[in-house]
Amino acid sequence: MVLDRQGYDDLVMYLTQNLALFEKPGQIKPGAPTVLELIEDVIAENVMLLCEQHTELNTEQRSQIVREVDGIVYDLQEVLSSVTNQPVTVEQHAFIDEFAGLVKNLFDTAVAESV
């Protein structure tokens, strides 16, 4: 659905261009989740929003989205493996929110094109 599209390649490039955010210290709010917890939560929220907004999706399409999102989260885990268990900084939080929104946009576009 999206993993084989140019948009996903661009998204991976965007991640690599912003890896410095995960290599330097930054401000951490009290009670901040770990990087991995935030990635999983924010991506899951966006997938649920996607499915709520696209009621026309059938079970097979929803399953495909979940499988691909699992792959995206796995890719993020691999790239960010050295920091996934560290508390997320304010800057990292903003990036992860934006990244998850871009992932949702990729799926929104793919769903719109498949109708």
N, CA, C and O atoms as CSV, one atom per row, in Angstrom:
chain,resi,resn,atom,element,x,y,z
A,1,MET,N,N,0.830,-1.194,0.000
A,1,MET,CA,C,0.000,0.000,0.000
A,1,MET,C,C,0.874,1.257,0.000
A,1,MET,O,O,0.728,2.102,-0.883
A,2,VAL,N,N,1.797,1.398,0.995
A,2,VAL,CA,C,2.670,2.578,0.984
A,2,VAL,C,C,4.154,2.242,1.046
A,2,VAL,O,O,4.984,3.056,0.639
A,3,LEU,N,N,4.499,1.073,1.541
A,3,LEU,CA,C,5.920,0.752,1.718
A,3,LEU,C,C,6.687,0.699,0.405
A,3,LEU,O,O,7.905,0.878,0.397
A,4,ASP,N,N,5.999,0.458,-0.700
A,4,ASP,CA,C,6.666,0.365,-1.994
A,4,ASP,C,C,6.527,1.648,-2.812
A,4,ASP,O,O,6.752,1.643,-4.022
A,5,ARG,N,N,6.156,2.741,-2.152
A,5,ARG,CA,C,5.961,4.006,-2.866
A,5,ARG,C,C,7.095,4.985,-2.595
A,5,ARG,O,O,7.802,4.891,-1.592
A,6,GLN,N,N,7.242,5.908,-3.503
A,6,GLN,CA,C,8.265,6.944,-3.378
A,6,GLN,C,C,8.066,7.752,-2.094
A,6,GLN,O,O,9.038,8.175,-1.469
A,7,GLY,N,N,6.823,7.965,-1.708
A,7,GLY,CA,C,6.540,8.750,-0.505
A,7,GLY,C,C,7.165,8.139,0.740
A,7,GLY,O,O,7.636,8.860,1.620
A,8,TYR,N,N,7.169,6.812,0.816
A,8,TYR,CA,C,7.789,6.162,1.967
A,8,TYR,C,C,9.306,6.315,1.919
A,8,TYR,O,O,9.944,6.532,2.949
A,9,ASP,N,N,9.877,6.204,0.733
A,9,ASP,CA,C,11.318,6.427,0.586
A,9,ASP,C,C,11.679,7.848,1.024
A,9,ASP,O,O,12.692,8.061,1.690
A,10,ASP,N,N,10.847,8.811,0.646
A,10,ASP,CA,C,11.069,10.202,1.053
A,10,ASP,C,C,10.971,10.343,2.568
A,10,ASP,O,O,11.731,11.095,3.179
A,11,LEU,N,N,10.035,9.619,3.167
A,11,LEU,CA,C,9.855,9.668,4.619
A,11,LEU,C,C,11.075,9.093,5.335
A,11,LEU,O,O,11.511,9.639,6.348
A,12,VAL,N,N,11.620,8.015,4.825
A,12,VAL,CA,C,12.825,7.429,5.406
A,12,VAL,C,C,13.991,8.413,5.273
A,12,VAL,O,O,14.800,8.548,6.191
A,13,MET,N,N,14.073,9.087,4.147
A,13,MET,CA,C,15.119,10.088,3.944
A,13,MET,C,C,14.958,11.231,4.948
A,13,MET,O,O,15.942,11.731,5.493
A,14,TYR,N,N,13.722,11.633,5.184
A,14,TYR,CA,C,13.435,12.687,6.166
A,14,TYR,C,C,13.903,12.246,7.555
A,14,TYR,O,O,14.476,13.040,8.301
A,15,LEU,N,N,13.660,10.995,7.896
A,15,LEU,CA,C,14.117,10.463,9.179
A,15,LEU,C,C,15.637,10.525,9.262
A,15,LEU,O,O,16.185,10.985,10.264
A,16,THR,N,N,16.315,10.071,8.226
A,16,THR,CA,C,17.778,10.057,8.269
A,16,THR,C,C,18.346,11.475,8.353
A,16,THR,O,O,19.385,11.691,8.977
A,17,GLN,N,N,17.674,12.430,7.733
A,17,GLN,CA,C,18.127,13.813,7.797
A,17,GLN,C,C,17.956,14.408,9.191
A,17,GLN,O,O,18.589,15.410,9.523
A,18,ASN,N,N,17.106,13.795,10.002
A,18,ASN,CA,C,16.836,14.311,11.341
A,18,ASN,C,C,17.367,13.415,12.462
A,18,ASN,O,O,16.988,13.586,13.620
A,19,LEU,N,N,18.229,12.478,12.132
A,19,LEU,CA,C,18.777,11.575,13.144
A,19,LEU,C,C,19.550,12.316,14.237
A,19,LEU,O,O,19.654,11.828,15.362
A,20,ALA,N,N,20.080,13.467,13.917
A,20,ALA,CA,C,20.837,14.242,14.918
A,20,ALA,C,C,19.979,14.555,16.143
A,20,ALA,O,O,20.504,14.697,17.248
A,21,LEU,N,N,18.664,14.664,15.955
A,21,LEU,CA,C,17.764,14.898,17.095
A,21,LEU,C,C,17.860,13.783,18.125
A,21,LEU,O,O,17.616,14.006,19.311
A,22,PHE,N,N,18.208,12.608,17.685
A,22,PHE,CA,C,18.261,11.443,18.563
A,22,PHE,C,C,19.676,11.142,19.053
A,22,PHE,O,O,19.900,10.187,19.796
A,23,GLU,N,N,20.622,11.972,18.623
A,23,GLU,CA,C,22.014,11.762,19.003
A,23,GLU,C,C,22.508,12.769,20.018
A,23,GLU,O,O,23.624,12.645,20.522
A,24,LYS,N,N,21.698,13.760,20.324
A,24,LYS,CA,C,22.143,14.789,21.262
A,24,LYS,C,C,21.165,14.883,22.430
A,24,LYS,O,O,19.990,14.542,22.293
A,25,PRO,N,N,21.651,15.343,23.568
A,25,PRO,CA,C,20.760,15.498,24.715
A,25,PRO,C,C,19.798,16.669,24.486
A,25,PRO,O,O,20.055,17.558,23.674
A,26,GLY,N,N,18.712,16.643,25.207
A,26,GLY,CA,C,17.735,17.716,25.098
A,26,GLY,C,C,16.875,17.747,26.344
A,26,GLY,O,O,17.055,16.952,27.267
A,27,GLN,N,N,15.946,18.669,26.352
A,27,GLN,CA,C,15.049,18.824,27.498
A,27,GLN,C,C,14.078,17.651,27.568
A,27,GLN,O,O,13.458,17.271,26.575
A,28,ILE,N,N,13.965,17.091,28.763
A,28,ILE,CA,C,13.042,15.979,28.994
A,28,ILE,C,C,12.018,16.421,30.027
A,28,ILE,O,O,12.373,16.833,31.131
A,29,LYS,N,N,10.752,16.333,29.662
A,29,LYS,CA,C,9.696,16.679,30.610
A,29,LYS,C,C,9.543,15.556,31.631
A,29,LYS,O,O,9.768,14.389,31.310
A,30,PRO,N,N,9.161,15.906,32.863
A,30,PRO,CA,C,8.941,14.875,33.886
A,30,PRO,C,C,7.887,13.865,33.411
A,30,PRO,O,O,6.856,14.241,32.853
A,31,GLY,N,N,8.163,12.592,33.641
A,31,GLY,CA,C,7.232,11.540,33.253
A,31,GLY,C,C,7.193,11.251,31.768
A,31,GLY,O,O,6.273,10.586,31.292
A,32,ALA,N,N,8.179,11.739,31.027
A,32,ALA,CA,C,8.207,11.523,29.576
A,32,ALA,C,C,8.306,10.026,29.276
A,32,ALA,O,O,9.025,9.295,29.956
A,33,PRO,N,N,7.576,9.580,28.252
A,33,PRO,CA,C,7.685,8.163,27.851
A,33,PRO,C,C,9.036,7.918,27.193
A,33,PRO,O,O,9.776,8.856,26.896
A,34,THR,N,N,9.344,6.653,26.973
A,34,THR,CA,C,10.551,6.348,26.202
A,34,THR,C,C,10.268,6.655,24.729
A,34,THR,O,O,9.119,6.825,24.322
A,35,VAL,N,N,11.320,6.718,23.962
A,35,VAL,CA,C,11.190,6.976,22.526
A,35,VAL,C,C,10.278,5.927,21.888
A,35,VAL,O,O,9.382,6.270,21.117
A,36,LEU,N,N,10.504,4.654,22.208
A,36,LEU,CA,C,9.702,3.587,21.610
A,36,LEU,C,C,8.242,3.655,22.052
A,36,LEU,O,O,7.343,3.465,21.233
A,37,GLU,N,N,7.995,3.919,23.321
A,37,GLU,CA,C,6.608,4.035,23.798
A,37,GLU,C,C,5.873,5.133,23.051
A,37,GLU,O,O,4.722,4.964,22.649
A,38,LEU,N,N,6.550,6.261,22.867
A,38,LEU,CA,C,5.905,7.370,22.159
A,38,LEU,C,C,5.644,7.014,20.701
A,38,LEU,O,O,4.567,7.291,20.174
A,39,ILE,N,N,6.623,6.403,20.053
A,39,ILE,CA,C,6.436,6.000,18.650
A,39,ILE,C,C,5.214,5.096,18.532
A,39,ILE,O,O,4.341,5.329,17.696
A,40,GLU,N,N,5.156,4.065,19.368
A,40,GLU,CA,C,4.034,3.119,19.303
A,40,GLU,C,C,2.704,3.803,19.574
A,40,GLU,O,O,1.725,3.545,18.874
A,41,ASP,N,N,2.653,4.678,20.585
A,41,ASP,CA,C,1.400,5.356,20.937
A,41,ASP,C,C,0.933,6.305,19.842
A,41,ASP,O,O,-0.234,6.289,19.451
A,42,VAL,N,N,1.840,7.122,19.354
A,42,VAL,CA,C,1.461,8.139,18.361
A,42,VAL,C,C,1.085,7.488,17.035
A,42,VAL,O,O,0.119,7.904,16.394
A,43,ILE,N,N,1.823,6.487,16.622
A,43,ILE,CA,C,1.499,5.790,15.372
A,43,ILE,C,C,0.145,5.089,15.520
A,43,ILE,O,O,-0.681,5.143,14.609
A,44,ALA,N,N,-0.086,4.437,16.656
A,44,ALA,CA,C,-1.364,3.743,16.883
A,44,ALA,C,C,-2.528,4.731,16.846
A,44,ALA,O,O,-3.570,4.437,16.259
A,45,GLU,N,N,-2.363,5.891,17.462
A,45,GLU,CA,C,-3.416,6.908,17.436
A,45,GLU,C,C,-3.734,7.327,16.006
A,45,GLU,O,O,-4.898,7.488,15.640
A,46,ASN,N,N,-2.689,7.501,15.204
A,46,ASN,CA,C,-2.893,7.913,13.815
A,46,ASN,C,C,-3.550,6.825,12.985
A,46,ASN,O,O,-4.346,7.130,12.097
A,47,VAL,N,N,-3.234,5.555,13.254
A,47,VAL,CA,C,-3.868,4.448,12.529
A,47,VAL,C,C,-5.350,4.380,12.890
A,47,VAL,O,O,-6.201,4.183,12.022
A,48,MET,N,N,-5.651,4.544,14.180
A,48,MET,CA,C,-7.060,4.528,14.587
A,48,MET,C,C,-7.819,5.688,13.937
A,48,MET,O,O,-8.949,5.516,13.480
A,49,LEU,N,N,-7.200,6.855,13.900
A,49,LEU,CA,C,-7.827,8.006,13.254
A,49,LEU,C,C,-8.041,7.733,11.768
A,49,LEU,O,O,-9.097,8.053,11.223
A,50,LEU,N,N,-7.058,7.152,11.121
A,50,LEU,CA,C,-7.161,6.804,9.710
A,50,LEU,C,C,-8.362,5.890,9.469
A,50,LEU,O,O,-9.155,6.126,8.558
A,51,CYS,N,N,-8.491,4.853,10.285
A,51,CYS,CA,C,-9.586,3.896,10.113
A,51,CYS,C,C,-10.943,4.532,10.423
A,51,CYS,O,O,-11.941,4.199,9.785
A,52,GLU,N,N,-10.984,5.435,11.389
A,52,GLU,CA,C,-12.230,6.139,11.697
A,52,GLU,C,C,-12.649,7.049,10.541
A,52,GLU,O,O,-13.834,7.170,10.232
A,53,GLN,N,N,-11.677,7.678,9.917
A,53,GLN,CA,C,-11.968,8.616,8.829
A,53,GLN,C,C,-12.310,7.907,7.522
A,53,GLN,O,O,-13.000,8.468,6.670
A,54,HIS,N,N,-11.838,6.699,7.368
A,54,HIS,CA,C,-12.066,5.956,6.125
A,54,HIS,C,C,-12.922,4.731,6.422
A,54,HIS,O,O,-12.433,3.601,6.442
A,55,THR,N,N,-14.174,4.970,6.647
A,55,THR,CA,C,-15.101,3.889,6.997
A,55,THR,C,C,-15.305,2.912,5.844
A,55,THR,O,O,-15.820,1.813,6.048
A,56,GLU,N,N,-14.908,3.302,4.641
A,56,GLU,CA,C,-15.070,2.427,3.480
A,56,GLU,C,C,-14.033,1.303,3.425
A,56,GLU,O,O,-14.142,0.399,2.597
A,57,LEU,N,N,-13.031,1.357,4.302
A,57,LEU,CA,C,-11.997,0.321,4.305
A,57,LEU,C,C,-12.590,-1.023,4.726
A,57,LEU,O,O,-13.318,-1.117,5.714
A,58,ASN,N,N,-12.262,-2.053,3.956
A,58,ASN,CA,C,-12.721,-3.385,4.348
A,58,ASN,C,C,-11.681,-4.030,5.267
A,58,ASN,O,O,-10.615,-3.464,5.512
A,59,THR,N,N,-12.003,-5.203,5.762
A,59,THR,CA,C,-11.129,-5.881,6.722
A,59,THR,C,C,-9.755,-6.170,6.134
A,59,THR,O,O,-8.743,-6.018,6.816
A,60,GLU,N,N,-9.715,-6.580,4.884
A,60,GLU,CA,C,-8.432,-6.874,4.239
A,60,GLU,C,C,-7.564,-5.620,4.146
A,60,GLU,O,O,-6.364,-5.680,4.412
A,61,GLN,N,N,-8.157,-4.489,3.773
A,61,GLN,CA,C,-7.406,-3.242,3.678
A,61,GLN,C,C,-6.898,-2.797,5.055
A,61,GLN,O,O,-5.756,-2.357,5.189
A,62,ARG,N,N,-7.742,-2.915,6.059
A,62,ARG,CA,C,-7.330,-2.549,7.423
A,62,ARG,C,C,-6.180,-3.439,7.885
A,62,ARG,O,O,-5.239,-2.958,8.516
A,63,SER,N,N,-6.250,-4.719,7.577
A,63,SER,CA,C,-5.176,-5.645,7.950
A,63,SER,C,C,-3.876,-5.279,7.241
A,63,SER,O,O,-2.800,-5.334,7.836
A,64,GLN,N,N,-3.981,-4.906,5.973
A,64,GLN,CA,C,-2.796,-4.506,5.225
A,64,GLN,C,C,-2.176,-3.256,5.843
A,64,GLN,O,O,-0.954,-3.159,5.955
A,65,ILE,N,N,-3.005,-2.309,6.240
A,65,ILE,CA,C,-2.510,-1.093,6.883
A,65,ILE,C,C,-1.777,-1.443,8.174
A,65,ILE,O,O,-0.682,-0.941,8.426
A,66,VAL,N,N,-2.377,-2.298,8.983
A,66,VAL,CA,C,-1.745,-2.690,10.248
A,66,VAL,C,C,-0.408,-3.386,9.997
A,66,VAL,O,O,0.570,-3.112,10.692
A,67,ARG,N,N,-0.358,-4.276,9.019
A,67,ARG,CA,C,0.897,-4.970,8.702
A,67,ARG,C,C,1.980,-3.978,8.276
A,67,ARG,O,O,3.127,-4.074,8.711
A,68,GLU,N,N,1.606,-3.034,7.429
A,68,GLU,CA,C,2.586,-2.064,6.954
A,68,GLU,C,C,3.022,-1.128,8.077
A,68,GLU,O,O,4.195,-0.765,8.163
A,69,VAL,N,N,2.095,-0.743,8.924
A,69,VAL,CA,C,2.446,0.117,10.058
A,69,VAL,C,C,3.394,-0.629,10.989
A,69,VAL,O,O,4.341,-0.038,11.509
A,70,ASP,N,N,3.151,-1.915,11.204
A,70,ASP,CA,C,4.083,-2.719,12.006
A,70,ASP,C,C,5.477,-2.683,11.391
A,70,ASP,O,O,6.472,-2.594,12.110
A,71,GLY,N,N,5.550,-2.752,10.077
A,71,GLY,CA,C,6.838,-2.675,9.383
A,71,GLY,C,C,7.510,-1.330,9.567
A,71,GLY,O,O,8.727,-1.251,9.730
A,72,ILE,N,N,6.714,-0.274,9.540
A,72,ILE,CA,C,7.251,1.076,9.738
A,72,ILE,C,C,7.796,1.219,11.154
A,72,ILE,O,O,8.888,1.751,11.355
A,73,VAL,N,N,7.033,0.744,12.134
A,73,VAL,CA,C,7.491,0.819,13.528
A,73,VAL,C,C,8.761,-0.011,13.694
A,73,VAL,O,O,9.686,0.404,14.391
A,74,TYR,N,N,8.809,-1.173,13.062
A,74,TYR,CA,C,10.014,-1.998,13.120
A,74,TYR,C,C,11.208,-1.250,12.532
A,74,TYR,O,O,12.291,-1.256,13.116
A,75,ASP,N,N,11.017,-0.606,11.381
A,75,ASP,CA,C,12.090,0.170,10.766
A,75,ASP,C,C,12.568,1.273,11.708
A,75,ASP,O,O,13.770,1.494,11.853
A,76,LEU,N,N,11.621,1.964,12.348
A,76,LEU,CA,C,11.992,3.016,13.296
A,76,LEU,C,C,12.785,2.442,14.469
A,76,LEU,O,O,13.768,3.037,14.911
A,77,GLN,N,N,12.355,1.293,14.967
A,77,GLN,CA,C,13.069,0.632,16.062
A,77,GLN,C,C,14.505,0.317,15.660
A,77,GLN,O,O,15.433,0.514,16.444
A,78,GLU,N,N,14.679,-0.164,14.455
A,78,GLU,CA,C,16.014,-0.515,13.975
A,78,GLU,C,C,16.903,0.722,13.866
A,78,GLU,O,O,18.043,0.723,14.331
A,79,VAL,N,N,16.374,1.757,13.256
A,79,VAL,CA,C,17.166,2.972,13.047
A,79,VAL,C,C,17.489,3.650,14.375
A,79,VAL,O,O,18.587,4.173,14.560
A,80,LEU,N,N,16.533,3.639,15.292
A,80,LEU,CA,C,16.695,4.348,16.565
A,80,LEU,C,C,17.035,3.413,17.725
A,80,LEU,O,O,16.834,3.770,18.886
A,81,SER,N,N,17.543,2.232,17.423
A,81,SER,CA,C,17.749,1.203,18.452
A,81,SER,C,C,18.589,1.671,19.635
A,81,SER,O,O,18.395,1.190,20.751
A,82,SER,N,N,19.493,2.574,19.420
A,82,SER,CA,C,20.358,3.014,20.520
A,82,SER,C,C,19.651,3.936,21.505
A,82,SER,O,O,20.155,4.173,22.603
A,83,VAL,N,N,18.483,4.459,21.122
A,83,VAL,CA,C,17.795,5.411,22.017
A,83,VAL,C,C,16.356,5.025,22.337
A,83,VAL,O,O,15.666,5.777,23.024
A,84,THR,N,N,15.885,3.881,21.862
A,84,THR,CA,C,14.459,3.553,22.034
A,84,THR,C,C,14.035,3.448,23.484
A,84,THR,O,O,12.865,3.675,23.790
A,85,ASN,N,N,14.939,3.115,24.384
A,85,ASN,CA,C,14.573,2.968,25.793
A,85,ASN,C,C,14.879,4.200,26.633
A,85,ASN,O,O,14.715,4.181,27.852
A,86,GLN,N,N,15.318,5.260,25.988
A,86,GLN,CA,C,15.596,6.507,26.698
A,86,GLN,C,C,14.350,7.383,26.712
A,86,GLN,O,O,13.529,7.312,25.797
A,87,PRO,N,N,14.204,8.211,27.749
A,87,PRO,CA,C,13.068,9.143,27.757
A,87,PRO,C,C,13.152,10.074,26.545
A,87,PRO,O,O,14.234,10.516,26.159
A,88,VAL,N,N,12.016,10.355,25.968
A,88,VAL,CA,C,11.970,11.204,24.778
A,88,VAL,C,C,12.177,12.671,25.179
A,88,VAL,O,O,11.641,13.138,26.183
A,89,THR,N,N,12.961,13.376,24.374
A,89,THR,CA,C,13.154,14.803,24.614
A,89,THR,C,C,12.008,15.571,23.961
A,89,THR,O,O,11.247,15.024,23.163
A,90,VAL,N,N,11.904,16.834,24.314
A,90,VAL,CA,C,10.859,17.684,23.741
A,90,VAL,C,C,10.997,17.736,22.219
A,90,VAL,O,O,10.005,17.641,21.497
A,91,GLU,N,N,12.228,17.888,21.740
A,91,GLU,CA,C,12.476,17.973,20.291
A,91,GLU,C,C,12.132,16.656,19.591
A,91,GLU,O,O,11.542,16.648,18.510
A,92,GLN,N,N,12.511,15.549,20.223
A,92,GLN,CA,C,12.204,14.242,19.650
A,92,GLN,C,C,10.701,14.006,19.608
A,92,GLN,O,O,10.179,13.439,18.649
A,93,HIS,N,N,10.014,14.444,20.650
A,93,HIS,CA,C,8.552,14.295,20.717
A,93,HIS,C,C,7.905,15.013,19.538
A,93,HIS,O,O,7.028,14.465,18.870
A,94,ALA,N,N,8.341,16.234,19.291
A,94,ALA,CA,C,7.782,17.008,18.173
A,94,ALA,C,C,8.054,16.308,16.846
A,94,ALA,O,O,7.176,16.249,15.984
A,95,PHE,N,N,9.254,15.782,16.679
A,95,PHE,CA,C,9.585,15.084,15.438
A,95,PHE,C,C,8.735,13.826,15.275
A,95,PHE,O,O,8.209,13.574,14.191
A,96,ILE,N,N,8.596,13.045,16.327
A,96,ILE,CA,C,7.814,11.804,16.250
A,96,ILE,C,C,6.358,12.110,15.934
A,96,ILE,O,O,5.733,11.391,15.153
A,97,ASP,N,N,5.805,13.167,16.530
A,97,ASP,CA,C,4.433,13.575,16.204
A,97,ASP,C,C,4.306,13.912,14.718
A,97,ASP,O,O,3.366,13.487,14.047
A,98,GLU,N,N,5.266,14.679,14.226
A,98,GLU,CA,C,5.240,15.068,12.812
A,98,GLU,C,C,5.421,13.850,11.909
A,98,GLU,O,O,4.716,13.707,10.910
A,99,PHE,N,N,6.352,12.983,12.252
A,99,PHE,CA,C,6.613,11.784,11.460
A,99,PHE,C,C,5.360,10.917,11.386
A,99,PHE,O,O,5.003,10.436,10.310
A,100,ALA,N,N,4.693,10.715,12.513
A,100,ALA,CA,C,3.469,9.903,12.538
A,100,ALA,C,C,2.382,10.538,11.670
A,100,ALA,O,O,1.637,9.833,10.989
A,101,GLY,N,N,2.293,11.850,11.693
A,101,GLY,CA,C,1.327,12.539,10.834
A,101,GLY,C,C,1.639,12.334,9.361
A,101,GLY,O,O,0.731,12.178,8.545
A,102,LEU,N,N,2.917,12.334,9.022
A,102,LEU,CA,C,3.312,12.092,7.635
A,102,LEU,C,C,3.012,10.652,7.209
A,102,LEU,O,O,2.627,10.400,6.068
A,103,VAL,N,N,3.192,9.718,8.137
A,103,VAL,CA,C,2.832,8.320,7.853
A,103,VAL,C,C,1.338,8.237,7.562
A,103,VAL,O,O,0.920,7.595,6.598
A,104,LYS,N,N,0.541,8.887,8.399
A,104,LYS,CA,C,-0.916,8.889,8.191
A,104,LYS,C,C,-1.245,9.494,6.829
A,104,LYS,O,O,-2.097,8.972,6.110
A,105,ASN,N,N,-0.584,10.580,6.471
A,105,ASN,CA,C,-0.831,11.213,5.169
A,105,ASN,C,C,-0.542,10.253,4.016
A,105,ASN,O,O,-1.272,10.230,3.025
A,106,LEU,N,N,0.525,9.460,4.148
A,106,LEU,CA,C,0.833,8.475,3.102
A,106,LEU,C,C,-0.333,7.493,2.934
A,106,LEU,O,O,-0.740,7.173,1.817
A,107,PHE,N,N,-0.854,7.030,4.060
A,107,PHE,CA,C,-1.969,6.077,3.994
A,107,PHE,C,C,-3.257,6.753,3.508
A,107,PHE,O,O,-4.025,6.150,2.758
A,108,ASP,N,N,-3.497,7.992,3.927
A,108,ASP,CA,C,-4.660,8.734,3.433
A,108,ASP,C,C,-4.617,8.820,1.903
A,108,ASP,O,O,-5.623,8.599,1.229
A,109,THR,N,N,-3.457,9.137,1.379
A,109,THR,CA,C,-3.302,9.253,-0.074
A,109,THR,C,C,-3.508,7.913,-0.759
A,109,THR,O,O,-4.181,7.833,-1.787
A,110,ALA,N,N,-2.927,6.855,-0.190
A,110,ALA,CA,C,-3.068,5.518,-0.773
A,110,ALA,C,C,-4.539,5.069,-0.759
A,110,ALA,O,O,-5.019,4.478,-1.726
A,111,VAL,N,N,-5.240,5.349,0.329
A,111,VAL,CA,C,-6.658,4.971,0.422
A,111,VAL,C,C,-7.468,5.753,-0.605
A,111,VAL,O,O,-8.320,5.184,-1.287
A,112,ALA,N,N,-7.209,7.049,-0.720
A,112,ALA,CA,C,-7.950,7.871,-1.668
A,112,ALA,C,C,-7.720,7.409,-3.106
A,112,ALA,O,O,-8.631,7.459,-3.932
A,113,GLU,N,N,-6.501,6.960,-3.401
A,113,GLU,CA,C,-6.195,6.496,-4.748
A,113,GLU,C,C,-6.795,5.120,-5.041
A,113,GLU,O,O,-6.984,4.763,-6.204
A,114,SER,N,N,-7.089,4.361,-4.017
A,114,SER,CA,C,-7.615,3.010,-4.226
A,114,SER,C,C,-9.130,2.966,-4.347
A,114,SER,O,O,-9.702,1.922,-4.658
A,115,VAL,N,N,-9.774,4.088,-4.104
A,115,VAL,CA,C,-11.245,4.118,-4.172
A,115,VAL,C,C,-11.719,4.328,-5.589
A,115,VAL,O,O,-12.924,4.380,-5.836
